[in-house]
Amino acid sequence: MKIFQITWTDCKRSWVSATDIIHALQTYCTITDFDLSDFKTGETITELPKAEWGEYHLTDETESILPDMSFAEWMIKYPDSSDVIAETEV
């Protein structure tokens, strides 16, 4: 599994664990009910290098239901899970 970062035109970012870019898009669209045709020009999806996984952390300032762990720890705990790992607010 890899981690992919979707960067939206409004500066929001989403991270998805998946096997490749197509799988990441399928996962994101399935979980969020987002339609692929709603992607806008300028929005990108790129692979987050594994060396950077430890620099990104899950935080939930509103509900405190997410575990306190880095993306690297998430991938160790859920090595075969395709999922939307996190999203930023605008």
N, C-alpha and C positions, 0 to 999 in steps of 0.2 A: 504494500500500500504506500501511497504517496500523499502529500498534502498539496492542495491547489488553492491559490488565493484569487478570488474574484474581486476586481476593483471596479466599482460602479462610478458613473459620471458624477454622482453627488458626493463623491469621496468616501462613501460607505465601503467597507470591505467585508467579505465573507470567506471562510476557510472550510474546505471540504476534503475529507479523506476518501480516496478512491484509487483505482489502479491506473487510470490514465485520464486525459482531459475529457474525452467523451463520457467516460463513466462518472467523472465529477459533475459534468453538466446534467446527466441523467439523474444522478443522486440529488443534486440541488433542486432540480425541477420537480422531482417526485415528492421530496420532503416538504418543500415550501409551497407547492402548487403554483409555481412560477412557470409561465409559458416561454419556451425557447424563443418564440418570435418577439417577446417583450424586451430582449436584450437590445441595447442601443449602441450606435456607433460610438467608439471610444471606450467602451467597457471591455475589460481584458480579463483573461484567466491565465495564470502562470503557475508553474510548479514552484513551491516554496522549498528551497534547498534543505536537505536533511540536516546539514550543519547549523541551520538557523532555528530548528524546531524548539530547542531549549530556551530561546530568547522570547518566545510567545507563550503567554499564560492565559488560562481560562479565568475570567472574573465575572461575577454576577453581583453587581452593586445593588440590585433591586430586590432579588428574591432569595439569594443565598442558597440556591439549590444545586449549583454546579460545584464539582470538587475543585479544590485548590491545587491545580497541577499545570505543568507546562504541556505544550503540544507533544513534546517528546515522550513525556510520561503517559499522555493520552494514547499515543500510538503503541506503547508497550502494553498498556492495559487492554486496548481494543485493537489488536493487530490486524484483524480480518474484517473490521466493521467499516462499511462505507457510510458516512454521516456528514451532516453539517456540524462542524466542530464549534464554530463561533462566528459571530457577526458583530460589527461595530455599529454604534448609533451615530447618526449624523448630528 
